Amino acid sequence: MKKNIKKYSILFAAATLLFAGCKKDYGDLNNATIQDLSKNASQSELNNLVSGTESGMRNGLNFYLDDVSIIGREGYRFSGSEPRYVLDLLGANSATLSGSNFYITFPWAARYAVVKNCNILIQAANNSTLISSAQKKGYIGFARTIKAYQLLLNLNLTYTKGIRVDVANPDHLGPFLTYTNSLAAITALLDSAKSDFSGASISFPLAGFAGLDDAAGLTQFNRALAARVSVYQKNWQPALDNLNASFFSLTKNFNTGVFHVFGTGSGDQLNPVFIPQNQSGEQRVAHPTFATDIEAGDDRLGKATLRTSPAALSGLSSDRDVWIYTSSTAPVGIIRNEELILIYAEANIQLNNFVEGVKAINVIRNGHGLGNYAGAVTQPALITEMLKQRRYSLFFEGHRWIDMRRYDLLGTLPIDRTGDDVWTEFPLPVTEQ
């Protein structure tokens, strides 16, 4: 990894490409080196680093979402050119996950590339005499928040194998932390960033942060991410406290939040998760149980549209396309109010505040054409209902596998071929072993 982090720092800071299609977003740093930026970066150079960070966050999204969604049995990725989607990721024919394959090396490297960019931004902002102290706080708070988010995505993949959090010096990388300590370090980063945003001035443009692009809005985004981490830690009251400081609302639009955005402009990037309906060859299809398990009248069935003819590969089949990302420029959610409402439900259920938990569940159910929850008002029953609502509300957004894992329910996921496996975690990339 030492070699890789050095390479990514140069790619991001010098505004060249890690993957194709992002050059415009990085801007022109006039061939600035990391050393130049760390000495006395201008506001324009810092803004370019922010844009590069946002752009880099989009890289490898398709690999990450396919990883967690396939193992979580939300759907299948049928590819005539890449059999490992239906072999390795599902454990077919005694296949296992390999640390040398694209499904871990690509998303892992992409996330750490952004982490490196965040570290450069923090150093550059700290050392700049060309911006105010309030502006410094804004840049640093943004960088720490995004760094925490990127680290969390990699931790979702490797789970008990952990992640490196301290990668600021590529020649002296910090150790791998346990899962528990990794979450604690991510929480500490988010808390530090929250402090940075106090009295900060946001002097840089942000895409995908509509209504949340000032210091107050970024604080709310930061606390939304912190609420997600809190439920992973089973810290239920802190989850509610973080929600109260976020953009969470039982009455706001479900899609209020922060998104990756895409465009067709020169040098921009198209949504890498988009695959047209009814396509042959390359297909992303819903698991058959998505439709068979859904309640009648639930409008979320539209997230998996009927194909004109079923798709099949390697003993697997489906008659529904995944239809979350409906165009090449459709946004991809980072965190939305709908997830926050479900976090509110989960934390309250875990704290035995069943009235509030049911209220939140009903907001979700009613918002998708269903009547109020009519099941047992017990913790086990409400957890089951909450997980069901998460399954359909957050379909193919990267949550189902993690949800089932944290509730020790991976063994309940469907096995469609004899001998297939449901993996608990990915191996570390070979560069880390």
Summary of the structure (lengths in Angstrom):
residues: 433
radius of gyration: 21.3
end to end distance: 9.4
largest distance: 63.6
contacts: 1480
relative contact order: 0.14
helix: 52%
strand: 9%
